[in-house]
Amino acid sequence: MAHRGIDLTRWHSLISCAAIVIWLLAAILVGTDIRAAPAGKDKDWPQYRGGPDHDNYRKIKNKIRVPKVLWRIGRASVPAAVGDDVYAGGNALHRVDLKTGAIEAAWRPETAGEKFRVPGTPVVLEDRVIAYASDAKVRALDRGLTEVLWSAAVDGIGDTHYSGCCDGKVYLLSSGSQVTALDPGSGAIRWTFTPGSNELIRMSPALAGGKALFGSTKGIFYAIDVKNGRQVWTYEGERAFAYSDPVVSSGKIFVGDRGGFINAIDLKKGTLLWSLESGATGLSTPGVLPGKILVGFHKVVATIDVKKGRFDQSKKGFRTGYNPFGSPTLVGSTLFFGNLDGHLYAFDYKSERLEWAFEVGAEQQVGDFIYHRDVLIVTTGEGIFALGNDRKKKKLPKHFILTSEAEELLASDKENIYTNDVRYALKRIERNCSRFFELKGIDWKKVSRTFLEEAGEVKNDSEHLVLLVRLLARLRDGHAAVRPLEKGKDVKWPEESKKPRAGPGLFLCRVGKKIYVKNSWATAASAGIEPGMEVLAMDGSPIDAWLEAKIEEISDTKSFSTDQQALFFACHWGLAAEQGSRLEMNVIDSGGKKKKTKISYANASVIPVGPVVFPDKLKGTRELRYGRTGSDYGYIHLRKCPGNLPELTDEALAALGKVPGLILDFRSNGGGGFDHGAFMGRFIPEGRTISFTGKYESAGPNPYGGPIVVIVDAGTRSAGETAAGIFKEDGRAYMIGESPTAGMSSQKTTIELPSGLFALYVSVASNKGRFNGRRGIEGIGVIPHEIVEYDPADLAQGVDTLVRKAEELLVKFPQDQVPYDPAQYGW
C-alpha cells in the first residue's frame, strides 16, 4: 500500500507553534514562572535585600580594608545588581556599569514630565527588569532597557516608596492601601488584597513558603496564598506594623512594630514565637546571620538570639548616632549599617570596634546599601556612591573617616592627645554642623583659634573634659553633649563645692521690656515675694544686667539653641545656688510700692512644671494630666512625649468626651520619642484624613475633631516642639505662646575622639524641615500664630493668662488662620 510522504520540517514547525500557544494559554491561566537572574545568591543582589524573603546574609568576605570612592551617580533608590550591571531608579530606570559608574542605559517614558520617578528597588530576572514608577504603572523591560515587554496599571502605587519582590512566579508590591500580585511574564494582575478600613500597609512585603507576608497599621500581620490571594493565616498584634520590613529566615518571620518590639512569627502557623522590647519606637529592618538577627534602634545596633528571643549578652551593641535604620548587614566579619546621622559605619563584628566610617555630611542621610563583587554601593541623600578598596594604602589609618568628596579626616600622632582631640573635633564639627553657623551667628574660625590655643594648656583628663564642654557650648546646640567612652568613664569634673544646690522658690518671666515674678512659693513667698511683682534688681544689679550676666555665665558651659531658650533657662534653672546662700531682690508690689528683701535658698525646685496655675481637679500622671477648665473646655498638659503618648492621649480623650474645644498645653515639655502620625491621628475624626502640608489619618478609639488651641513656651524642647509644631504647621490647630519654642529639635551624630576618652554628641540637621518656610526648627523654634505674654495682674490673682486667652479663642475661634475646619469634618 502506497502512502503519502510527510514533510517533517513543516511538522516540527507546527508542533513548535502549538507548544507556544499552549505555553501562552498556561501563562494566562496559571501564571508564568520566569527564571531568576542566573548568578547565585551569594554573588548578586537581584532585588531589594537580595531576595524575596529579604534575607540579606551573604557568605562572602569583606575585601574593603581601606575604603575609597570609586564613583558616584545622582540621587536614586536602592539599586539591584547582577554581574557587572547595577540597576537603579531615580528620574529614570538606569543601568550602570559596576566598575566605572558609567550609565550604560536609561529609560523613561517619552511623555514623562519633570516629576516622573522610579522609586523602590527594581527586580532583575534572567531576561527582564521589573520596576514601578510614579505614573502608577509597573513595567517589565529587557535587561538592556531598550524595550518595554509589558506595562500594568496598579491603583495607588504612584505615591508609594516601597520595593517590590519576586520569586519568579509572582511580582508583589504594596501600594499602601493594598497589595497586588502580578504575573512577571505577562504583567497580568493575579490578585489584589485590601485590608480593613483605615488599615494601611507601610512596608515592602516579603515572599516565602508560597505566602505573601506583610503587616498593617492596625497591628495585623497577614500571610496570603500567592496562588489565589486568599488569606492563609493572620497574627493580631498589639501595635502597628509599619516602616520595618519583614525578613524570613529558618522558618521564622522577623518584623518590628511601632511600639518598638521585635517579633518572631512562625512562617507555617502564624503563631507568635517571641516578642522582644527595644525601648525605642523606630526600628530598622532586621539583618540576618546564622542563628541571630541584627536590629538597629535609638543609637545602637543589637544582636538577638533567634531561638531564645533575647539580646545576645556576649555583645554590648554597636554604638552610633541616633536612628541606625540602614539595614545592618554582616559581610564576612564586618558589620555595615547606614545611619540617619549621615554616616555609613563599618564595625568589626567580633571585637565591636569601629573600623572606619563613610561620611556624607549634615542633612544627607545614609539609607540602604548592597555589597556586590567587592564594591559597597551606598544610597545617600547626596546620591549613590560606590566604595572599593584603596590598594595604595596597605593599612587602615587610625580613626579613618572617608568623606563624600573623598577627603580623609585623620588624627595626628605628632600632637599631644588633648590638642589632637580638639583639632580633630574642630574639623569634624565644621564638616557636620556648618549649616548652622550663619543661622546662629557662630564664627568658627575664631572658635578654632581660641580652643586650639587653650588645648595646649590642658594638663589632665579632667581639664580636657571642661575644655570640650566649653567648646560644644559655642555651637549653640541645646542637645550638644560630651559623653564618656570606656577610657573616659572615670574622668570627673574638677572639684567644686559639695554643698547641694537649691532654688529661691520663685520663677521669672519677661513681659515687654520688664521682668516679673511668675511664681512664688517656699522661702520667696515667706519673704513677701508675690507673683506679678515687677523685679527691679537682683543682688544690687539692675535686673537686665543681672540676667545678661547670668546668661553669659551659664552659656560658657551650657549650650542653648536660641536666645529665647537661654532666657527661659536663666529665669528657672538659672536661679539655682548653693543651699544656705541668700538672694537680694528689689521689687515693686501690686500697689506700686518699692520693696527690698533677702531670700534664703532652702530646698525649692528650679524645674519649671509648665503652666503658672493648673486648672482644678486634673487627673492622669506627671507626663500627661487632663481635665476641664473653668469654662468647661477640655485641657491636656503634656509634660513629656514618651513612646506611649498616643495611648496616654486615648485615656485623656475618653475621659473628656466631646468637649466644645480643647487646649493642648505643651509648656515646659522636655521631649522624648513617639509616633507623630499616631499621635496626630487622635485629633482627626474617625474615618477621616487631613492633608494640608502633612498627611494624617484618624487613629485611636476616641479621636477628637473639634477646635484646638495649643500653648507653648521656650521650655518646650526637642520632641515637645515637633509634637506641638505639627498642630500649627500642618494646619490642625491655633498656637499661642509667650515666645517661640526652644528651637532645639534636630538630627544628631556622635563624634568619637582619637584619644578614646570622649565622644561629642552634636546636631547635624534640623528636624521638621518643612516648618518655618522650610527652615526647620533647630535654631529657630516653632513660632506661634500669636505671642501672648503673661499679664502681671493675672499673675497676682493666680490666673494663667495663656489658659484664659485659649478659652477666649475657643469661644471665637480664629478659623481664618487654621485650615482645619471642624464643621467640614462632621464635628
C-alpha positions in Angstrom: 0.0 0.0 0.0 1.4 3.3 -1.0 1.3 6.2 1.5 1.8 9.9 1.2 5.2 11.3 2.4 5.3 13.6 5.4 7.3 17.0 5.4 9.0 16.6 8.8 10.4 20.1 8.9 6.9 21.6 8.5 5.5 19.2 11.0 8.1 20.2 13.7 7.3 23.9 12.9 3.6 23.2 13.6 4.4 21.4 16.8 6.6 24.4 18.0 3.8 26.8 17.2 1.3 24.7 19.1 3.7 24.5 22.0 4.0 28.2 22.1 0.2 28.7 22.0 -0.2 26.2 24.9 2.5 27.9 26.9 0.9 31.3 26.4 -2.5 29.9 27.4 -0.9 28.4 30.5 0.7 31.6 31.3 -2.6 33.4 31.2 -4.4 30.7 33.2 -1.9 29.9 35.9 0.9 32.5 35.5 4.4 32.3 34.1 7.3 31.1 36.1 10.1 33.4 35.0 13.6 32.3 35.9 15.5 34.4 38.3 18.8 36.1 37.3 21.4 33.4 36.5 24.1 34.1 39.1 23.9 32.7 42.6 22.5 34.3 45.7 25.9 34.8 47.3 27.1 36.8 44.3 24.2 39.0 43.3 21.5 41.3 44.7 18.8 41.0 42.1 16.2 42.7 44.2 15.6 44.6 47.5 17.6 43.0 50.3 18.8 40.3 48.0 15.8 38.0 47.6 12.0 37.8 48.1 12.5 36.6 51.7 14.6 39.8 52.5 17.3 37.6 53.9 20.4 39.7 53.3 23.0 37.3 54.7 25.9 36.7 52.3 28.7 34.1 52.8 31.4 36.3 51.3 34.5 38.1 52.7 34.8 41.8 53.0 37.7 42.8 50.9 37.4 46.6 51.6 40.1 47.3 54.1 40.8 50.9 53.4 37.8 52.4 51.5 37.9 54.9 48.7 35.2 56.4 46.5 35.1 54.6 43.1 32.3 56.6 41.5 29.0 58.3 42.2 25.8 59.0 40.4 22.9 61.3 41.2 20.0 60.6 43.6 18.4 57.3 43.1 16.7 54.5 45.0 18.5 51.4 46.5 19.8 49.5 43.5 19.8 45.9 42.4 23.0 44.3 41.0 23.6 41.3 38.8 27.0 40.6 37.4 28.5 44.0 36.3 25.1 45.6 35.9 23.7 47.9 38.5 20.0 48.8 38.1 18.8 51.9 40.0 15.8 54.2 39.8 15.6 58.0 40.1 14.3 60.2 37.4 14.6 57.2 35.1 15.4 53.5 35.3 19.2 53.3 34.9 21.7 50.5 34.1 25.1 51.4 35.5 28.4 49.7 35.0 29.6 48.4 38.3 33.3 49.0 37.6 33.2 52.5 36.2 29.9 54.0 37.3 29.1 54.8 33.6 25.4 54.9 32.8 25.1 52.4 30.1 21.3 52.9 29.5 18.4 54.9 30.9 14.7 54.5 30.3 11.8 56.8 30.9 8.5 57.3 29.0 8.7 59.8 26.2 5.7 61.6 27.7 7.1 61.7 31.2 7.1 65.0 33.0 9.8 66.5 35.3 8.2 64.9 38.4 8.4 61.3 36.9 10.3 59.0 39.2 11.2 55.3 39.5 11.3 54.7 43.3 12.0 51.5 45.1 14.5 48.8 44.1 14.0 47.1 40.7 13.7 43.3 40.4 16.2 41.7 38.0 15.2 38.4 36.4 17.1 36.4 33.8 15.7 38.3 30.8 13.9 41.3 32.2 13.9 44.1 34.8 10.6 44.9 36.6 10.1 48.3 38.3 7.2 50.5 39.2 7.0 54.3 38.5 5.3 57.4 39.8 2.8 57.3 36.9 1.1 54.3 38.7 2.4 51.7 36.3 4.5 48.6 36.8 6.7 47.7 33.8 9.0 44.9 32.6 11.8 45.9 30.3 14.5 43.8 28.7 17.9 43.7 30.5 19.3 46.3 28.2 16.4 48.8 28.9 15.6 49.1 25.2 12.1 47.7 25.1 9.1 47.6 27.3 7.9 44.0 27.5 4.7 44.8 29.3 3.0 47.5 31.3 0.4 47.2 34.0 -1.6 50.0 35.8 -1.9 49.4 39.6 -4.0 51.6 41.9 -2.2 53.7 44.4 1.4 53.0 43.5 2.2 56.5 42.3 2.8 57.7 45.8 4.4 54.6 47.3 8.1 54.2 48.0 8.1 50.5 49.0 10.1 48.0 46.9 8.5 45.1 45.1 9.7 41.5 45.3 9.5 38.4 43.0 10.0 34.7 43.4 9.8 34.0 39.7 6.1 33.2 39.9 4.6 36.5 41.1 5.8 40.0 41.4 4.4 41.5 44.7 4.0 45.2 45.5 2.4 47.2 48.3 0.7 50.5 47.3 -0.2 51.4 50.8 -3.9 50.6 50.7 -3.5 47.2 49.0 -1.0 44.5 48.0 -1.0 43.5 44.3 0.4 40.3 42.8 1.3 40.4 39.1 2.4 37.8 36.7 6.1 38.5 35.9 5.8 37.1 32.4 2.7 38.9 31.2 2.0 41.7 33.7 -1.5 40.4 34.3 -2.8 41.1 37.8 -3.2 37.8 39.5 -4.9 39.1 42.6 -5.1 42.1 44.9 -5.6 42.1 48.7 -7.1 45.0 50.5 -7.1 45.0 54.4 -9.9 46.5 56.5 -11.0 50.2 56.6 -8.3 52.7 57.8 -5.8 49.8 57.7 -2.7 50.6 55.7 0.4 48.7 54.6 3.5 50.7 55.2 6.2 48.2 54.3 7.7 46.2 51.5 6.1 42.7 51.6 8.2 39.5 51.6 7.6 36.2 49.8 8.4 32.8 51.3 6.9 29.4 51.6 4.3 30.2 48.9 3.0 33.1 51.0 2.9 36.9 50.7 3.8 38.3 54.1 3.1 41.8 55.4 1.7 43.7 58.3 -0.7 46.6 58.7 -1.0 49.8 60.7 -3.8 48.1 62.8 -1.3 45.6 64.1 -2.4 42.6 61.9 0.2 40.5 60.2 -1.0 38.7 57.1 0.0 35.5 55.2 -1.6 35.3 51.8 -1.5 32.4 49.4 0.4 33.6 46.4 -1.6 31.3 44.0 -5.0 32.7 44.7 -4.7 35.7 47.1 -6.6 34.0 49.8 -5.8 34.5 53.5 -3.8 31.6 55.0 -3.4 33.0 58.5 -3.2 36.2 60.4 -1.5 37.2 63.6 -3.1 40.0 65.5 -0.5 42.1 67.4 -1.0 44.9 69.9 0.9 47.5 68.0 1.0 48.8 64.4 3.3 47.2 61.9 4.9 49.9 59.7 8.3 51.1 58.3 10.2 48.0 59.3 10.1 45.3 56.6 9.5 41.6 57.3 12.5 39.2 57.0 12.2 35.4 56.7 14.9 33.1 57.8 14.9 29.5 59.2 11.1 29.2 59.1 10.6 32.4 61.1 9.3 35.9 60.2 11.1 38.7 61.9 9.4 42.1 61.9 9.4 45.2 64.1 6.4 47.2 65.2 5.7 50.8 66.1 5.8 50.0 69.8 9.5 49.2 69.4 9.1 45.4 69.7 10.9 42.9 67.5 8.6 40.0 66.8 9.3 36.4 65.6 6.3 34.7 63.9 6.1 31.1 62.8 6.0 31.0 59.0 3.7 28.0 58.8 1.3 28.6 61.6 1.3 32.3 62.1 1.9 32.0 65.9 4.0 34.4 67.8 7.2 32.7 68.9 8.6 35.6 70.9 8.4 39.4 71.2 11.3 41.5 72.5 11.1 45.1 73.5 13.8 47.5 72.3 12.7 50.6 74.3 12.6 52.7 71.1 9.8 53.5 68.6 11.6 53.2 65.3 13.4 50.0 64.3 15.5 49.0 61.3 14.6 46.1 59.1 16.4 43.2 60.7 19.7 41.9 59.3 20.3 38.2 59.3 23.3 36.0 60.3 23.3 32.3 61.4 21.2 31.9 64.5 20.9 35.6 65.1 19.4 38.8 63.7 20.7 42.4 63.9 18.3 45.3 64.7 19.1 49.0 64.7 17.2 51.3 67.0 17.7 54.5 69.0 21.6 54.8 68.9 22.7 51.1 68.8 22.7 48.0 66.6 21.9 45.0 68.8 22.3 41.2 68.2 19.4 39.0 69.1 19.4 35.2 69.6 16.6 34.0 67.4 16.0 30.8 69.4 15.7 32.4 72.8 14.3 35.7 71.7 16.8 37.6 73.8 19.5 40.1 73.3 22.9 38.4 72.9 24.6 39.1 76.2 28.0 38.5 74.7 27.6 41.7 72.6 27.4 45.1 74.1 25.9 46.6 71.0 27.4 48.7 68.2 27.1 52.3 69.4 26.3 55.1 66.9 24.3 58.3 66.4 20.5 58.3 66.5 18.5 56.1 64.2 20.7 53.4 62.6 17.9 52.4 60.2 20.0 51.5 57.2 19.8 47.7 57.1 22.5 46.1 59.2 24.4 43.6 57.1 27.2 41.3 58.0 29.8 40.8 55.3 32.4 38.3 56.5 33.5 39.7 59.9 32.5 43.3 59.1 29.1 44.7 60.1 27.9 47.5 57.9 24.9 49.7 58.6 23.6 53.1 57.4 22.6 55.9 59.8 20.3 58.9 59.6 23.1 60.9 61.1 24.8 61.0 57.6 27.2 58.1 58.0 27.8 54.5 56.9 29.6 52.6 59.6 31.9 49.6 59.3 32.4 47.7 62.6 34.5 44.6 63.3 31.7 42.2 64.4 33.9 40.2 66.8 35.6 43.0 68.7 32.7 45.5 68.2 35.3 48.1 67.3 34.6 50.8 64.7 36.9 50.2 61.8 36.0 53.2 59.6 33.1 55.4 58.5 31.9 57.0 55.3 30.5 60.5 55.9 28.2 62.3 53.5 27.7 65.3 55.8 24.9 67.2 57.5 21.3 66.5 56.4 22.4 63.8 53.9 21.1 60.6 55.4 22.6 57.2 54.6 19.9 54.6 53.8 20.4 51.1 52.5 23.3 49.6 50.6 24.5 46.4 48.9 27.9 44.7 48.9 28.5 43.3 45.4 31.7 41.9 43.9 33.9 43.7 46.5 32.1 47.0 45.9 29.9 48.7 48.5 27.1 50.6 46.8 25.6 53.1 49.2 22.4 55.1 48.8 22.5 58.6 50.4 20.8 61.9 50.2 23.7 63.1 48.0 23.4 60.3 45.5 24.7 56.7 45.1 28.3 56.1 46.0 30.4 53.1 45.1 33.2 52.4 47.6 36.0 50.0 47.0 39.4 49.0 48.4 42.2 51.5 48.2 45.1 49.4 47.1 47.6 52.2 47.6 47.0 52.0 51.4 48.2 48.8 53.0 47.0 49.6 56.5 43.8 51.2 57.7 44.7 54.6 59.3 43.6 55.2 62.9 40.1 56.9 63.2 39.7 56.9 59.5 36.7 58.7 58.0 36.1 58.9 54.3 34.0 61.8 53.2 31.8 62.1 50.1 34.4 64.3 48.5 37.0 61.6 49.1 38.7 63.8 51.7 40.2 61.9 54.6 39.8 63.0 58.2 42.7 61.6 60.2 44.1 62.0 63.7 47.7 63.1 64.1 50.2 61.2 66.1 52.5 64.2 66.4 50.5 66.4 68.9 49.6 65.6 72.5 46.3 63.8 72.9 44.4 66.8 74.1 45.4 69.1 71.2 44.9 66.3 68.8 41.3 65.7 70.1 40.5 69.4 69.8 41.9 69.7 66.3 40.1 66.6 65.2 36.8 67.8 66.8 37.0 71.2 65.2 37.4 69.6 61.7 34.6 67.1 62.2 32.2 69.7 63.7 32.9 72.2 60.9 32.0 69.5 58.3 28.9 68.2 60.1 27.4 71.3 61.7 28.5 74.3 59.5 25.0 74.7 58.1 24.0 76.2 61.5 26.9 78.6 61.8 25.3 81.6 59.9 21.9 81.0 61.4 23.3 81.0 65.0 26.0 83.7 64.4 29.0 81.4 65.0 32.5 82.5 64.0 34.0 79.0 63.8 37.5 80.3 62.7 37.6 82.4 65.8 36.4 79.5 68.0 39.0 77.2 66.4 41.9 79.6 67.1 40.8 80.1 70.7 40.3 76.5 71.6 43.5 75.2 69.9 45.4 77.7 72.0 43.6 76.6 75.2 44.1 72.9 74.3 47.9 73.4 74.6 47.5 74.4 78.2 45.4 71.4 79.2 47.3 69.2 81.8 45.0 66.3 82.6 41.8 64.5 81.5 39.6 66.5 83.9 40.7 69.8 82.3 40.2 68.2 78.9 36.6 67.4 79.7 36.0 71.0 80.8 37.5 72.4 77.6 35.4 70.1 75.4 32.2 71.0 77.2 33.1 74.7 76.7 33.8 74.1 73.1 30.4 72.5 72.5 28.7 75.4 74.2 30.0 77.6 71.3 27.8 75.6 69.0 24.6 77.0 70.5 23.1 73.5 70.3 20.7 72.5 73.1 21.4 68.8 72.5 25.2 69.1 72.4 27.0 66.9 75.0 30.3 65.4 75.8 29.9 61.7 76.5 32.5 59.4 78.1 33.9 56.4 76.2 35.2 53.4 78.0 38.6 55.0 78.7 37.0 58.2 80.0 34.2 56.8 82.1 36.0 57.6 85.4 37.1 61.1 84.4 35.5 63.6 86.9 34.6 67.2 86.6 37.0 69.4 88.6 36.3 69.6 92.3 33.5 72.0 93.2 31.6 72.8 96.4 29.9 69.7 97.7 27.0 71.7 99.1 23.7 70.8 97.5 22.1 73.4 95.2 18.6 74.6 95.5 16.2 77.4 94.3 14.9 80.5 96.0 11.3 79.5 95.5 10.4 81.7 92.5 10.5 81.8 88.7 10.7 84.9 86.5 9.2 85.9 83.1 9.7 88.8 80.7 6.7 91.0 79.8 7.5 93.6 77.3 10.8 95.0 78.4 10.3 94.3 82.1 10.9 91.2 84.3 8.2 90.0 86.7 7.8 87.2 89.3 5.9 84.4 87.6 5.6 82.0 90.5 6.4 82.3 94.2 6.4 79.7 96.9 8.6 78.4 99.8 11.2 80.8 101.0 10.4 83.5 98.4 6.8 83.6 99.5 7.8 83.7 103.2 10.0 86.7 102.4 6.9 88.6 100.9 7.7 88.0 97.2 4.4 87.5 95.3 3.5 86.6 91.7 3.0 89.7 89.5 5.7 91.8 91.2 8.0 93.7 88.9 11.7 92.9 89.5 14.0 95.9 89.5 17.3 94.4 90.7 19.0 91.2 91.9 21.9 91.3 94.2 22.4 95.0 93.6 22.5 94.8 89.8 19.7 96.1 87.5 17.6 93.1 86.5 18.5 93.3 82.8 22.2 93.5 83.6 21.9 90.6 86.1 20.1 88.4 83.6 22.6 89.2 80.9 25.5 88.3 83.1 23.7 85.2 84.3 23.1 84.0 80.7 26.7 84.7 79.7 28.0 82.8 82.8 25.8 79.8 82.1 26.5 79.8 78.4 30.2 79.2 78.9 29.5 75.6 79.7 25.9 75.1 78.6 24.7 75.2 75.0 21.4 77.0 74.1 20.0 76.7 70.6 18.2 80.1 70.7 18.1 83.3 72.7 14.6 82.5 74.0 15.8 79.2 75.4 18.7 80.9 77.2 16.4 83.4 78.8 13.9 80.8 79.8 16.7 78.7 81.4 18.1 81.7 83.3 14.6 82.5 84.7 14.1 79.0 86.0 17.1 76.5 86.3 19.5 79.5 86.3 18.2 80.8 89.6 19.8 77.8 91.4 22.6 78.4 94.0 24.2 76.7 97.0 21.8 75.8 99.7 22.1 78.4 102.5 23.1 81.3 100.3 21.0 84.4 100.0 19.4 86.4 97.2 18.7 90.1 97.5 15.8 91.4 95.4 14.4 94.8 94.7 10.7 94.7 93.5 7.6 96.8 93.0 4.5 95.3 94.6 1.0 95.4 93.1 0.3 98.7 94.8 3.3 100.4 93.2 5.4 100.4 96.3 9.1 99.5 96.0 10.4 96.8 98.3 13.8 95.3 99.1 14.1 91.8 100.6 16.5 88.9 101.1 15.6 85.3 100.3 17.4 82.3 101.7 18.0 79.3 99.5 16.3 76.3 101.0 15.1 73.2 99.2 12.9 74.7 96.5 13.0 73.2 93.0 14.2 75.1 90.0 12.5 72.8 87.4 9.5 74.5 85.7 6.3 72.5 85.5 4.6 74.4 82.7 1.5 76.4 83.5 1.5 79.2 86.1 -1.6 77.7 87.5 -3.2 74.3 86.6 -7.0 74.0 86.2 -8.6 72.3 89.2 -9.1 68.5 89.6 -6.8 67.3 86.9 -6.2 63.6 86.5 -3.5 61.5 84.9 0.2 61.3 85.5 3.1 63.7 85.7 3.7 63.1 82.0 0.1 63.8 80.9 -2.6 65.5 83.0 -6.1 66.2 81.9 -9.4 67.7 83.0 -11.7 70.7 82.2 -11.1 74.4 82.6 -13.5 76.7 84.5 -15.3 77.3 81.2 -15.7 73.6 80.6 -13.2 73.2 77.8 -11.0 70.2 77.6 -7.5 70.6 78.9 -4.4 68.4 78.5 -1.0 69.2 79.7 1.8 67.2 78.1 4.9 67.4 80.3 6.9 64.8 78.2 6.5 62.9 75.0 7.0 59.2 75.9 6.7 56.3 73.4 3.2 55.5 74.6 2.0 59.1 74.2 -0.8 58.1 71.7 -2.1 55.6 74.3 -2.0 58.1 77.1 -3.9 60.5 74.9 -6.6 57.9 74.3 -7.2 57.7 78.1 -7.5 61.5 78.3 -9.8 61.9 75.3 -12.1 59.1 76.6 -12.5 60.9 79.9 -13.0 64.3 78.4 -15.6 63.2 75.9 -16.9 65.5 73.1 -15.9 68.9 74.7 -16.7 72.0 72.6 -13.0 72.9 72.5 -9.7 71.6 73.6 -6.5 73.1 75.0 -3.2 71.2 74.4 -0.6 72.7 76.8 3.0 71.9 75.9 4.7 74.4 78.2 7.9 73.0 79.7 7.6 69.8 77.7 11.0 68.1 77.9 10.7 65.9 74.8 11.0 62.2 74.3 10.2 59.9 71.4 6.9 58.8 69.9 5.0 58.1 66.7 3.9 61.6 65.4 1.4 60.2 62.9 -0.3 58.0 65.6 -0.4 61.0 68.0 -1.9 63.4 65.5 -4.4 60.7 64.4 -6.0 61.1 67.8 -7.2 64.5 66.7 -8.7 63.6 63.3 -12.3 62.5 63.2 -12.9 58.8 62.9 -12.6 57.5 59.3 -11.2 60.8 58.0 -7.9 62.1 56.7 -6.4 65.6 56.7 -3.7 66.7 54.3 -2.7 70.4 54.3 1.0 70.1 54.4 1.4 66.8 56.2 -1.0 63.8 55.7 -2.6 62.3 58.8 -5.2 59.6 59.2 -7.6 59.1 62.1 -6.3 56.8 64.9 -7.3 55.6 68.3 -10.7 54.6 69.9 -11.8 58.2 70.8 -10.4 60.6 68.2 -11.2 64.3 68.8 -12.2 66.5 65.9 -13.2 69.8 67.5 -11.3 73.1 67.6 -7.9 73.1 69.4 -5.6 75.8 70.8 -2.0 74.8 71.5 0.1 76.6 74.1 3.9 76.6 74.1 6.9 78.4 75.7 10.7 78.4 75.4 10.7 75.4 77.8 9.0 73.3 75.0 12.0 71.3 73.8 13.0 68.6 71.3 10.2 66.2 70.6 7.9 68.5 72.5 8.5 71.0 69.7 7.7 68.6 67.0 4.6 67.3 68.8 3.3 70.9 69.3 4.6 72.1 66.0 2.7 69.6 63.8 -0.6 71.1 65.0 0.3 74.6 63.8 2.5 73.9 60.8 0.2 71.1 59.4 -2.9 73.1 59.8 -4.8 71.4 62.7 -4.8 74.0 65.5 -4.2 77.6 66.5 -1.0 78.1 68.6 -0.2 80.7 71.2 2.8 81.2 73.4 4.8 83.7 75.4 7.6 83.1 72.9 8.7 80.6 70.2 9.7 77.1 71.5 13.3 76.4 72.5 14.5 75.7 68.9 16.4 72.5 69.9 15.0 69.8 67.6 17.5 68.1 65.4 19.1 65.0 64.0 22.3 64.2 65.8 25.6 62.4 65.3 28.3 61.1 67.6 32.0 62.0 67.0 34.4 59.7 68.8 37.7 61.5 69.6 41.1 59.9 68.8 42.1 59.7 72.5 39.3 57.3 73.2 38.3 59.3 76.2 35.2 61.1 75.0 32.6 61.4 72.2 30.9 64.6 71.1 27.1 64.5 70.5 26.1 67.2 68.2 23.2 68.3 65.9 23.8 68.0 62.2 20.4 68.8 60.7 17.1 70.3 61.7 14.0 68.3 62.4 10.8 69.0 60.6 12.5 70.7 57.6 9.1 71.8 56.3 8.5 74.1 59.3 9.2 77.8 59.2 9.1 78.1 55.4 11.4 75.1 55.1 14.0 76.3 57.6 13.1 73.6 60.2 13.1 74.0 63.9 16.8 73.9 65.1 18.0 77.4 66.0 14.5 79.0 65.3 11.8 77.2 67.3 8.2 76.8 66.5 6.7 80.3 66.1 3.2 80.6 67.5 0.4 82.2 65.5 0.1 84.8 68.3 2.6 85.8 71.0 0.7 86.1 74.3 2.8 87.4 77.3 1.7 86.9 80.9 -0.4 89.7 82.4 1.1 90.8 85.7 -2.4 91.4 87.1 -3.3 87.8 86.2 -0.2 86.6 87.9 -1.1 88.5 91.0 -4.6 87.0 91.1 -3.4 83.4 90.4 -4.8 83.3 86.8 -2.9 81.7 84.0 -3.0 84.3 81.2 -2.4 81.8 78.4 -5.1 79.4 79.5 -7.5 82.4 79.8 -6.6 83.5 76.3 -7.0 80.0 74.9 -10.5 79.9 76.4 -11.3 83.2 74.7 -10.0 81.9 71.4 -12.2 78.8 71.6 -15.3 81.0 72.2 -14.5 82.8 68.9 -12.1 80.5 67.1 -9.8 82.2 64.5 -10.9 79.9 61.7 -9.4 82.2 59.1 -5.9 81.3 60.3 -6.4 77.5 60.6 -7.0 75.3 57.5 -8.8 72.6 59.5 -12.5 73.4 59.9 -14.2 71.0 62.3 -17.6 71.6 60.6 -16.2 70.2 57.3 -15.2 67.0 59.1 -18.6 66.4 60.7 -17.8 67.8 64.1 
